[in-house]
């Protein structure tokens, strides 16, 4: 569903599909997010992970705030204006090297879908969140790496704002496609070099940002 601001009525949006008018005075700015993990070692061709669907019951609030598979909780609504991806710079005591992070960012493809319709898709580097570390570090073999500038004002927004309710199904699919096309094979003759190999496990967080409305009975 696409939302359009109503001229002359601040805070109100028109759902261009249903004709419903939404008043955002009941909403707060927030994020919905989920985390997946990629093990160390060679990444297999067409390896994939699904956000908002895998092992939700085993994760803590640090890693996901989604309780229902591919859905908002009952009574929740969200006006989504931005989606993004974060390659975490630390998971417990595991510190992926900048090269690990770059290998993931430059080789992964992400597709966000709602009700099996593509919301937005592209190379992972296309999805800055505006969140991230910034500065200098003197750690051996480490550095600060983020997707885009760590500024929410600099993070690109969706062309059309989307409304999600507990009736919508959504997910983000991360895929490392098989890199085996003719010119690449000629330029990278060693097959093992055409897919990334990670020195450390890497976790990634998919995020949907916008205005969230929660059922009045929830804390």
Secondary structure, 3 states (H helix, E strand, C coil): CEEEECCCCCCEEEECCCCCEEEHHHCEEEEEEEEEEECCEECCCCEEEEECCCCHHHCCCCCCCCCECCECCCCCEEEEEEEEEEECCCECCECCCHHHHHHHHHHCEEEEEECCEEEEEEEHHHCCCCCCCCCCCCCCCCCCCCCCCCCCCCCCCCCCCEEEECCCCEEEEEEECCCCCHHHHHHCCCHHHCCCEECCCEEEEEEEEEEEECCCCCC
